Amino acid sequence: MTKSINLIFGCHAHQPVGNFDFVFEQAYHKAYRPFLYVLEQFPDVRVTLHFTGPLFDWFSLHAPEFLERLGVLVQAGQVEIMGGGYYEPLLCAIPERDAQRQIARMQSFCERHFGVVPRGMWLTERVWEPHLPRVLAASGVEYAALDDEHFLCSGLQRDDMYGYYMTEDTGHGLKIFPILEKLRYLVPFHQVEKTIDHLRELATEDGERCAVLHDDYEKFGVWPGTHRSVYTEGWLEAFFQALTDNREWLHCLTYEQYLSWAPSQGRTYITCASYDEMMTWALPTQMQRELTHARKELECFPELDRKASRFMRGGFWRSFLAKYEEANNIQKRMLRVSERLARLLSKHPDDERLMKAEERLHQGQCNCAYWHGVFGGLYLNHLRTALYEKLIAADEIMDRVEGKSDAYVSFEAVDFDADGALECILENAHLALFFNPADGGTLFEFDYKTNPFNFGNVLTRRDEVYHDQLRAGKAAVGEQAQGDLSIHEMVKAKEADLDKLLVYDPYRRVSFRDHFIMDTATVDTLWSGTEPELGNFVTAPYRSENGADWVAFNAGGTVNLPPTVQARVNKRIDLAPGMSHFEVRYDVSVDEALPLGVMFGFEFVFNLLAGDAPDRYYHSEDHDMRRARLCSRGVLSEVSHIAARDDWQHLELALRFSQPARVYRFPIDTVSQSEDGQERVHQGCVLLPCWPVSCETGQQFSVTIQVAAASTEG
């Protein structure tokens, strides 16, 4: 009897909310469209395709003919459409009510455009938690696909990976398929014959086995070097031809077709997991290094490696929320919007404005900027910006639904970031200010509602494992993908001397972090973090008090000079009704006179997305700055006004000081990994205004700062 096997071949296509339109355009022309056109030439090849909501939105506006051609293939039975959360959320990171609404949004779109309601669901980044069967079953989802890694680390053997299993939560069942890692790494980086030969090795006489290959659509044209190999050199055509030529023993099916006759392999339960790389990336940096080194050491003992490697795994997705405070900030901001929307929908279920707010919330749940791995993700400031834009816009809609007038101001003390301590939120019709008393009384989010934008969206400079390659001089500048290397194996840098940017911050880069430094400080020592800190206020816990339209923070500490001097810092923030500016008053006092040369200052940290663009620049009423770009380093004396302007987004942020200040300025740039190699990414800017504080005993230094946000359009 001839041996045979079933093959499910699927592709998952995604572009994140907030990605540049030219990226959508390039991906469409390099991968999405040519793949479909090649597929049309091979009617015996059946595939399962999943497109996320941002792509469906883009196709609807820019390429409706693509949706029409896709619909023809769906109706012909050659393509099965797989569902998912519309805006590609991580289901473990959002409330269940939102997960079900996102799935329903996708089901509705597919029914309208293709005449079918998807039975299956693509799980974002294959991030799995054990409660998901209940969530998916409640949404009418019948099956999902996970990596074989999920099954292996949950107790199954490699020979158990060729079919589907039943799993459940509180009796709510779900069919789950293992995606084979071996096939993911073969396709499309190796010759077609290697994939066919591997499938032939897996074939059995009863022909009941099913091998699942389901991976990123972007591998077929967008990933470095793949457009040439897949289309110009004809890899995809050769692959589809091979599937056609071998169809007597290699049966190309969709999930739905296989489920129509194949029984389950049994019941199993999957632990919290994702694909292996994701679980490794989720670990703290040093633990990630240790795991990587341990795996390399284990490879020196092949027999032990074969037996033990499956038990060496990383963390799970939620660890990113502990690893990156900025990821946690976005997620908790999203949860705050979701809770507010749920309350309003319970009171006004038919209000169309809330449907628009829900769409903005769902867009703000797009996963990409919530984590970081081989792609930029969290490190891409335009992706973070897009999420904040959607969430702030949703809040602004809900302000109108609640009838909040221009005259309102509110204060709330709440554990915003779920760390067990209270944060302070001061808000009016135009601004929302989020403060952390426990971390120096700092401003960690600065939302401008008029033109939805978070000025405080800055990423702290951190050590990452891939920085080791730069330090070791192993990254080749400009080298293209070659041969059989996958995206996980390439070591490239997009510019020279990136290792000089490997500067790490000892604290989160947020505003109103207080410093005592010497007047000999330079902008370079401040940028590099080598300037000695004289005080202990930088990350000290501040006590808070508030009124209806103000919040104040105060802390006692020391200025560590010979001798050590006791000091106290008080800062009060006032937000008036209807204003798009707020005032901060600092009062600094000491128990003994400070010597000459000591300065007090604070960091003001902001992000206008680009550092080296001519339409992003500083200006001052006191100095001719000649439109100094935001990436510039410098220092100005006798400054009473300084502003940063963004002519592209039509935004301006201005600071006015009641006493002239010395102002240092420098950019925050990170080095991050991307699909094209390691690259510099602008994360924001630091302004550090300082004043001499050689106070006599019992005297007090005071200064008032006005911080104003403005929309410059029109």
JOCOR-V909829 format. One record per residue. N is the residue number from 1. PSI is psi in degrees with one decimal (* if undefined). BURIAL is 1 if it has 24 or more other C-alpha atoms within 12 Angstrom, else 0. D_CENTER is the distance of its C-alpha to the mean C-alpha in Angstrom with 1 decimal. Layout:
[[N/PSI/BURIAL/D_CENTER] [N/PSI/BURIAL/D_CENTER]]
This chain:
[[1/134.1/0/51.4] [2/131.8/0/48.6] [3/147.8/0/45.3] [4/168.6/1/42.4] [5/153.3/1/38.7] [6/141.9/1/36.3] [7/123.7/1/33.1] [8/118.2/1/30.1] [9/117.6/1/28.1] [10/154.3/1/24.8] [11/141.4/1/21.9] [12/121.2/1/18.5] [13/132.7/1/17.3] [14/139.6/1/14.0] [15/137.4/1/12.5] [16/154.6/1/9.5] [17/130.1/1/10.5] [18/-6.1/1/11.1] [19/154.3/1/11.8] [20/144.9/0/15.2] [21/-34.0/0/18.2] [22/-25.8/0/19.8] [23/-43.8/0/17.0] [24/-46.3/1/17.9] [25/-47.4/0/21.5] [26/-43.4/0/21.5] [27/-38.0/1/19.9] [28/-48.1/1/22.4] [29/-28.4/1/25.3] [30/-23.1/1/24.4] [31/-57.7/1/23.4] [32/-51.1/1/23.4] [33/-50.4/1/26.9] [34/-34.5/1/28.7] [35/-46.4/1/27.7] [36/-38.5/1/29.2] [37/-37.9/0/32.2] [38/-42.0/1/33.0] [39/-39.3/1/32.6] [40/-23.1/1/35.1] [41/-7.0/0/37.7] [42/78.3/1/37.6] [43/-18.0/1/38.4] [44/-9.3/1/38.9] [45/123.3/1/35.2] [46/135.8/1/33.2] [47/158.7/1/29.4] [48/126.8/1/26.7] [49/139.0/1/24.0] [50/123.9/1/20.8] [51/139.3/1/19.1] [52/166.2/1/16.2] [53/-42.9/1/16.9] [54/-35.4/1/15.3] [55/-43.8/1/17.7] [56/-39.4/1/20.5] [57/-42.7/1/20.2] [58/-44.6/1/20.4] [59/-42.1/1/23.3] [60/-35.7/0/25.1] [61/-38.3/0/25.2] [62/-21.0/0/25.6] [63/59.2/0/27.0] [64/-25.4/0/28.8] [65/-27.7/0/31.1] [66/-43.8/1/28.4] [67/-36.8/1/28.0] [68/-44.5/0/31.8] [69/-38.2/1/32.2] [70/-41.4/1/29.6] [71/-36.7/1/31.6] [72/-43.8/0/34.8] [73/-35.0/1/33.5] [74/-47.4/1/32.3] [75/-29.4/0/35.8] [76/-8.4/0/37.4] [77/5.2/1/35.7] [78/-27.2/1/34.3] [79/131.0/1/30.6] [80/128.8/1/29.2] [81/125.8/1/26.2] [82/141.7/1/23.7] [83/-167.5/1/21.9] [84/-175.3/1/18.6] [85/130.3/1/16.5] [86/-50.9/1/16.8] [87/28.3/1/13.4] [88/56.3/1/11.9] [89/157.8/1/10.9] [90/116.7/1/10.9] [91/-27.0/1/14.5] [92/-12.0/1/14.6] [93/-5.7/1/12.0] [94/159.2/1/14.0] [95/150.9/1/17.7] [96/-36.1/1/20.2] [97/-37.1/1/21.6] [98/-36.4/1/18.4] [99/-46.5/1/18.0] [100/-36.1/1/21.6] [101/-35.8/1/21.3] [102/-42.2/1/18.4] [103/-42.6/1/20.6] [104/-35.7/1/23.6] [105/-42.6/1/22.1] [106/-43.9/1/21.6] [107/-41.2/1/25.0] [108/-42.5/0/26.6] [109/-46.5/1/25.3] [110/-38.3/1/26.5] [111/-39.8/0/29.8] [112/-40.3/0/30.4] [113/-27.7/1/29.7] [114/-5.6/1/30.8] [115/14.9/0/33.1] [116/150.5/0/31.5] [117/119.3/1/29.3] [118/137.8/1/27.1] [119/-25.0/1/28.3] [120/169.5/1/25.3] [121/131.9/1/21.6] [122/122.0/1/18.8] [123/121.4/1/16.5] [124/123.9/1/12.9] [125/19.7/1/12.3] [126/33.8/1/15.8] [127/119.0/1/14.5] [128/137.0/1/17.9] [129/150.5/1/19.5] [130/-16.8/1/23.2] [131/-8.4/1/23.3] [132/-32.4/1/21.7] [133/-38.5/1/25.1] [134/-43.5/1/26.3] [135/-45.1/1/23.4] [136/-41.1/1/23.7] [137/-37.5/1/27.5] [138/-19.4/1/27.6] [139/6.1/1/25.8] [140/17.8/1/28.4] [141/130.6/1/26.3] [142/-35.8/1/28.7] [143/162.9/1/26.7] [144/164.1/1/23.5] [145/132.9/1/22.8] [146/168.5/1/21.3] [147/155.1/1/21.6] [148/-25.9/1/25.0] [149/-38.4/1/23.3] [150/-43.8/1/22.8] [151/-39.6/1/26.5] [152/-40.7/1/27.7] [153/-0.9/1/26.1] [154/6.1/1/27.6] [155/-5.5/0/31.1] [156/163.4/1/31.9] [157/163.9/0/33.5] [158/-30.5/1/32.6] [159/-4.7/0/35.6] [160/9.9/1/34.1] [161/16.6/1/31.2] [162/61.9/1/33.2] [163/-151.7/1/33.1] [164/160.4/1/31.3] [165/159.5/1/31.5] [166/138.2/1/31.7] [167/168.8/1/29.6] [168/162.8/1/29.7] [169/121.5/0/28.8] [170/40.1/0/31.7] [171/-2.7/0/33.5] [172/113.6/0/30.9] [173/155.6/1/30.8] [174/137.8/1/28.4] [175/134.1/1/29.1] [176/133.6/1/26.7] [177/139.6/1/27.0] [178/130.6/1/26.1] [179/129.8/1/24.5] [180/120.0/1/26.3] [181/-39.1/1/24.5] [182/-44.2/1/27.6] [183/-37.0/1/27.4] [184/-35.4/1/23.7] [185/-20.7/1/24.7] [186/-40.3/1/27.9] [187/128.1/1/26.7] [188/32.9/1/26.8] [189/-10.0/1/27.2] [190/167.2/1/30.7] [191/145.7/1/33.9] [192/-38.5/1/34.4] [193/-32.1/0/37.4] [194/-38.9/0/35.3] [195/-45.2/1/33.4] [196/-43.2/1/36.6] [197/-40.0/0/38.4] [198/-42.3/0/35.8] [199/-35.8/1/36.0] [200/-37.5/1/39.8] [201/-29.4/0/39.7] [202/-15.0/1/37.9] [203/150.7/1/40.3] [204/165.2/0/42.9] [205/-32.2/0/46.3] [206/-13.8/0/45.3] [207/18.6/1/42.4] [208/-14.1/1/40.3] [209/150.0/1/37.3] [210/122.7/1/34.1] [211/127.3/1/31.6] [212/124.0/1/28.1] [213/109.6/1/26.1] [214/116.0/1/22.8] [215/-173.5/1/20.0] [216/129.9/1/17.8] [217/-33.8/1/19.9] [218/-15.7/1/18.5] [219/-20.4/1/20.5] [220/57.5/1/23.5] [221/-25.0/1/23.3] [222/-41.1/1/20.0] [223/150.1/1/19.3] [224/127.4/1/21.5] [225/-9.6/1/25.1] [226/-27.1/1/24.9] [227/-40.9/1/26.2] [228/-50.3/1/29.3] [229/-39.0/1/29.8] [230/-37.5/1/28.9] [231/-54.6/1/30.8] [232/-44.3/0/33.0] [233/-5.3/0/34.3] [234/23.9/0/34.3] [235/-47.3/1/32.3] [236/-41.5/1/31.2] [237/-41.1/1/34.7] [238/-36.7/1/36.2] [239/-47.9/1/34.0] [240/-34.8/1/34.8] [241/-40.1/1/38.4] [242/-40.0/1/38.5] [243/-38.8/1/37.2] [244/-45.7/1/39.9] [245/-28.1/0/42.6] [246/21.1/1/41.9] [247/-15.5/1/41.5] [248/-30.7/0/44.7] [249/-18.8/1/42.9] [250/98.5/1/39.2] [251/110.3/1/38.4] [252/113.4/1/35.3] [253/164.9/1/34.2] [254/168.7/1/31.5] [255/-45.7/1/30.3] [256/-40.9/1/32.5] [257/-40.9/0/35.5] [258/-41.3/1/35.2] [259/-21.8/1/34.8] [260/-18.0/0/38.0] [261/-20.0/0/40.2] [262/133.6/0/38.4] [263/162.7/0/38.7] [264/155.4/1/36.0] [265/-1.2/1/36.2] [266/-171.1/0/36.3] [267/140.2/0/34.1] [268/166.0/1/31.4] [269/130.6/1/28.7] [270/132.2/1/25.3] [271/170.0/1/23.7] [272/124.2/1/20.0] [273/166.8/1/18.5] [274/-165.0/1/16.3] [275/159.9/1/17.2] [276/-42.6/1/18.6] [277/-42.5/1/16.1] [278/-43.5/1/13.2] [279/-32.3/1/15.6] [280/-45.8/1/16.5] [281/-30.3/1/13.1] [282/-16.0/1/12.6] [283/152.0/1/15.9] [284/150.2/1/16.5] [285/-47.2/1/17.2] [286/-38.3/0/21.0] [287/-32.9/0/21.1] [288/-42.8/1/19.1] [289/-46.0/0/21.8] [290/-39.7/0/24.5] [291/-43.5/1/23.5] [292/-44.2/1/23.3] [293/-40.9/0/26.7] [294/-39.6/0/28.2] [295/-40.2/1/27.4] [296/-39.3/0/29.0] [297/-37.7/0/32.0] [298/-30.9/0/32.4] [299/-19.6/0/32.6] [300/-10.7/0/35.9] [301/80.8/0/37.4] [302/-41.7/0/36.9] [303/-44.1/0/38.7] [304/-37.8/0/36.8] [305/-42.7/0/33.5] [306/-36.2/0/34.3] [307/-34.6/0/35.0] [308/-19.6/0/32.5] [309/-31.7/1/29.3] [310/-19.7/1/28.1] [311/-1.8/0/28.2] [312/105.2/1/25.9] [313/163.0/1/22.4] [314/-149.4/1/19.3] [315/-157.8/1/17.5] [316/169.6/1/15.7] [317/-41.1/1/12.2] [318/-16.7/1/12.7] [319/-24.0/1/13.4] [320/-30.8/1/9.8] [321/-22.1/1/10.6] [322/-32.2/1/13.6] [323/-38.1/1/12.5] [324/110.8/1/10.0] [325/-32.4/1/11.6] [326/-34.8/1/9.0] [327/-42.9/1/6.6] [328/-37.2/1/10.0] [329/-46.0/1/10.9] [330/-45.2/1/8.6] [331/-42.1/1/9.7] [332/-31.5/1/13.2] [333/-41.2/1/13.4] [334/-42.8/1/12.7] [335/-37.1/1/15.4] [336/-42.9/1/17.7] [337/-42.7/1/17.7] [338/-44.3/1/18.2] [339/-42.4/1/21.1] [340/-43.2/1/22.7] [341/-41.1/1/22.6] [342/-40.4/1/24.2] [343/-43.6/0/26.9] [344/-37.2/1/27.7] [345/-31.5/1/27.8] [346/-25.7/0/30.2] [347/-33.1/0/32.4] [348/65.7/0/31.9] [349/-20.2/0/31.0] [350/9.7/0/32.4] [351/114.6/0/30.9] [352/-29.1/0/29.3] [353/-34.4/1/27.3] [354/-26.3/1/25.4] [355/-38.3/1/24.7] [356/-39.0/1/23.0] [357/-37.9/1/21.1] [358/-39.7/1/20.0] [359/-43.2/1/18.8] [360/-41.3/1/16.6] [361/-47.2/1/15.3] [362/-39.7/1/14.6] [363/-37.3/1/12.7] [364/-3.7/1/10.6] [365/2.2/1/9.9] [366/130.8/1/8.2] [367/-24.8/1/6.0] [368/-37.8/1/4.1] [369/8.6/1/1.2] [370/-4.2/1/3.1] [371/174.5/1/4.4] [372/133.8/1/6.4] [373/-123.7/1/9.7] [374/-26.0/1/12.1] [375/166.3/1/9.8] [376/-48.5/1/8.0] [377/-121.7/1/4.4] [378/-31.8/1/3.4] [379/-16.1/1/7.1] [380/106.9/1/7.5] [381/-26.3/1/8.9] [382/-26.8/1/10.0] [383/-43.0/1/6.8] [384/-42.7/1/6.3] [385/-42.2/1/10.1] [386/-39.9/1/10.4] [387/-46.0/1/9.0] [388/-40.0/1/11.3] [389/-45.9/1/13.9] [390/-41.5/1/14.1] [391/-41.5/1/14.3] [392/-39.3/1/16.8] [393/-38.8/1/18.7] [394/-42.5/1/19.1] [395/-39.9/1/20.5] [396/-38.4/1/22.8] [397/-43.3/1/24.2] [398/-29.4/1/24.9] [399/-43.2/1/26.7] [400/-38.8/0/29.0] [401/-38.9/1/29.5] [402/-3.9/0/30.6] [403/27.7/0/32.8] [404/128.7/0/31.5] [405/174.8/0/33.6] [406/-12.6/0/33.2] [407/-2.7/0/35.1] [408/147.0/1/32.8] [409/139.5/1/31.2] [410/151.5/1/29.7] [411/139.3/1/28.9] [412/135.7/1/27.1] [413/118.5/1/26.8] [414/150.0/0/24.3] [415/78.2/0/22.2] [416/-45.7/1/18.9] [417/9.4/1/16.7] [418/40.8/0/19.0] [419/5.2/0/20.4] [420/-3.7/0/23.9] [421/155.0/0/24.7] [422/136.4/1/24.9] [423/163.3/1/22.9] [424/129.9/1/24.6] [425/118.9/1/23.6] [426/128.0/1/26.0] [427/142.9/1/25.7] [428/-164.0/1/27.9] [429/-18.1/1/27.8] [430/-26.6/1/26.0] [431/150.5/1/23.9] [432/120.2/1/21.9] [433/125.9/1/21.9] [434/120.2/1/20.3] [435/149.0/1/22.2] [436/99.0/1/22.1] [437/-36.2/1/25.8] [438/-18.8/1/25.2] [439/63.0/1/23.3] [440/15.7/1/25.8] [441/39.0/1/25.9] [442/157.4/1/22.9] [443/110.3/1/21.0] [444/-10.8/1/17.3] [445/135.6/1/16.5] [446/90.0/1/18.7] [447/132.7/1/18.4] [448/109.7/1/20.8] [449/-30.1/1/21.7] [450/-40.3/1/24.2] [451/87.0/1/21.7] [452/112.0/1/18.5] [453/139.3/1/16.5] [454/102.8/1/15.1] [455/-23.4/1/17.1] [456/15.9/1/15.7] [457/74.4/1/12.1] [458/138.3/1/12.7] [459/130.4/1/11.1] [460/145.3/1/13.9] [461/121.9/1/15.4] [462/155.9/1/15.3] [463/134.5/1/17.2] [464/151.0/1/15.6] [465/-39.4/1/17.9] [466/-12.4/1/17.9] [467/-24.0/1/19.3] [468/-33.9/0/22.4] [469/-38.1/1/23.1] [470/-44.2/1/23.3] [471/-31.3/0/25.5] [472/-0.7/0/27.7] [473/29.4/0/28.0] [474/-1.7/0/26.9] [475/123.7/1/24.5] [476/130.4/1/26.5] [477/121.9/0/25.8] [478/3.4/0/25.6] [479/134.8/0/26.6] [480/162.5/0/25.8] [481/136.0/1/25.1] [482/153.5/0/28.5] [483/-131.8/0/30.4] [484/13.2/0/28.9] [485/132.2/0/25.8] [486/174.5/1/22.6] [487/-23.8/1/19.2] [488/-10.7/1/18.8] [489/-14.4/0/22.2] [490/143.5/1/22.0] [491/104.7/1/22.1] [492/158.6/1/21.9] [493/141.1/1/21.4] [494/-9.5/1/21.2] [495/160.9/0/23.5] [496/160.2/0/26.1] [497/26.9/0/26.1] [498/-24.6/1/22.4] [499/-24.0/1/23.7] [500/-13.2/0/25.1] [501/2.5/1/21.6] [502/70.2/1/20.9] [503/132.7/1/21.5] [504/138.2/1/19.8] [505/137.8/0/19.8] [506/-5.4/0/21.8] [507/166.7/0/20.0] [508/136.4/1/17.0] [509/96.1/1/17.4] [510/173.6/1/18.4] [511/156.8/1/21.6] [512/39.3/1/25.1] [513/126.4/1/25.0] [514/138.5/1/28.7] [515/146.5/1/30.6] [516/120.0/1/34.2] [517/167.9/1/34.8] [518/155.0/1/37.8] [519/-1.0/1/38.7] [520/-1.4/0/38.8] [521/144.7/1/35.0] [522/161.9/1/33.6] [523/-30.1/1/30.4] [524/-38.3/0/29.8] [525/-32.0/0/30.3] [526/-41.8/1/28.0] [527/-42.2/1/25.2] [528/-8.6/1/25.8] [529/16.6/0/26.1] [530/-3.9/0/29.7] [531/126.5/0/31.5] [532/136.1/0/33.3] [533/121.0/1/32.3] [534/-31.5/1/35.5] [535/171.0/1/34.3] [536/33.5/1/32.5] [537/-11.3/1/30.7] [538/-49.6/1/27.4] [539/16.8/1/25.7] [540/148.5/1/28.7] [541/134.0/1/28.6] [542/143.8/1/30.1] [543/148.2/1/32.2] [544/151.8/1/31.5] [545/161.3/1/33.8] [546/162.6/1/33.4] [547/-166.3/0/35.3] [548/-32.6/0/34.5] [549/23.1/1/33.0] [550/158.6/1/32.4] [551/142.1/1/30.9] [552/148.7/1/32.3] [553/141.0/1/31.3] [554/148.9/1/33.8] [555/146.3/1/34.1] [556/146.1/1/37.0] [557/-157.1/1/36.7] [558/152.5/1/38.3] [559/114.7/1/38.6] [560/80.5/0/39.5] [561/162.9/1/42.3] [562/106.4/0/45.8] [563/169.8/0/46.5] [564/134.8/0/43.5] [565/131.7/1/43.3] [566/136.9/1/42.2] [567/162.2/1/39.9] [568/136.5/1/38.3] [569/126.2/1/35.4] [570/136.8/1/35.2] [571/135.8/1/32.7] [572/134.1/1/32.9] [573/124.9/1/30.6] [574/132.3/1/32.4] [575/112.3/1/30.9] [576/154.0/1/33.6] [577/140.8/1/33.6] [578/4.6/0/32.6] [579/146.7/1/31.5] [580/26.1/1/28.3] [581/161.6/1/29.2] [582/163.3/1/29.7] [583/143.0/1/31.9] [584/124.6/1/31.5] [585/125.7/1/34.8] [586/135.5/1/35.0] [587/120.5/1/38.2] [588/127.0/1/38.7] [589/154.9/1/41.8] [590/154.8/1/43.3] [591/-23.0/0/46.2] [592/157.9/1/47.7] [593/136.4/1/47.7] [594/144.8/1/45.0] [595/160.8/1/46.2] [596/147.3/0/45.8] [597/-8.5/0/42.7] [598/133.4/1/40.2] [599/146.5/1/37.5] [600/139.6/1/35.1] [601/174.6/1/31.8] [602/155.3/1/28.3] [603/136.5/1/25.0] [604/116.4/1/23.5] [605/130.2/1/20.0] [606/166.6/1/18.3] [607/120.5/1/16.1] [608/27.5/1/17.5] [609/-49.9/1/15.0] [610/138.0/1/17.8] [611/-32.7/1/20.1] [612/35.0/1/22.7] [613/139.7/0/23.3] [614/-18.6/0/26.8] [615/11.2/1/25.7] [616/116.1/1/23.8] [617/164.5/1/26.4] [618/152.3/1/28.2] [619/160.0/1/31.6] [620/145.5/1/34.1] [621/-14.1/0/37.4] [622/-19.0/0/38.9] [623/149.8/0/38.1] [624/96.3/0/37.9] [625/-5.2/0/34.5] [626/45.2/0/34.9] [627/50.4/1/31.4] [628/128.8/1/29.9] [629/156.8/1/26.4] [630/-19.7/1/23.5] [631/-4.8/1/23.1] [632/149.5/1/26.7] [633/145.3/1/27.9] [634/177.3/1/31.1] [635/137.2/1/33.1] [636/144.5/1/35.3] [637/158.3/1/38.2] [638/54.6/1/39.7] [639/124.4/1/36.7] [640/-15.3/1/37.0] [641/134.0/1/34.3] [642/141.3/1/31.2] [643/152.1/1/28.6] [644/128.2/1/25.5] [645/142.6/1/25.6] [646/100.1/1/23.3] [647/-13.4/1/25.7] [648/-46.6/0/23.0] [649/-2.8/1/21.3] [650/52.6/0/24.6] [651/150.2/1/23.5] [652/142.4/1/25.4] [653/121.3/1/25.0] [654/142.8/1/28.4] [655/132.8/1/29.8] [656/137.6/1/33.5] [657/136.8/1/35.4] [658/-21.1/0/38.7] [659/135.0/1/39.8] [660/139.8/1/39.1] [661/157.3/1/36.5] [662/127.4/1/35.7] [663/118.1/1/32.1] [664/147.2/1/30.0] [665/140.0/1/27.0] [666/155.6/1/24.5] [667/159.7/1/21.0] [668/109.8/1/18.0] [669/137.4/1/16.9] [670/164.4/1/14.9] [671/120.4/1/15.5] [672/160.1/1/12.7] [673/140.4/1/13.2] [674/177.3/1/12.8] [675/-21.1/1/15.0] [676/5.4/1/17.7] [677/-176.3/1/17.8] [678/140.4/1/17.0] [679/156.6/1/16.6] [680/134.2/1/16.8] [681/124.2/1/14.0] [682/126.7/1/15.3] [683/-11.5/1/13.4] [684/-169.6/1/16.3] [685/153.1/1/19.9] [686/125.9/1/22.3] [687/130.1/1/25.6] [688/87.7/1/27.9] [689/137.6/1/31.2] [690/153.7/1/34.0] [691/144.4/1/37.6] [692/136.5/1/40.5] [693/52.1/1/41.3] [694/62.6/1/44.6] [695/142.2/1/45.5] [696/160.3/0/48.9] [697/129.3/0/49.3] [698/-7.5/0/48.7] [699/169.1/0/47.3] [700/136.4/1/43.9] [701/132.1/1/41.6] [702/145.0/1/39.9] [703/145.4/1/37.6] [704/136.2/1/35.9] [705/130.3/1/32.8] [706/128.6/1/31.9] [707/118.6/1/28.3] [708/131.5/1/28.2] [709/143.9/1/25.5] [710/147.3/1/27.0] [711/124.2/1/26.4] [712/-0.7/0/28.6] [713/131.9/0/28.8] [714/*/0/32.4]]
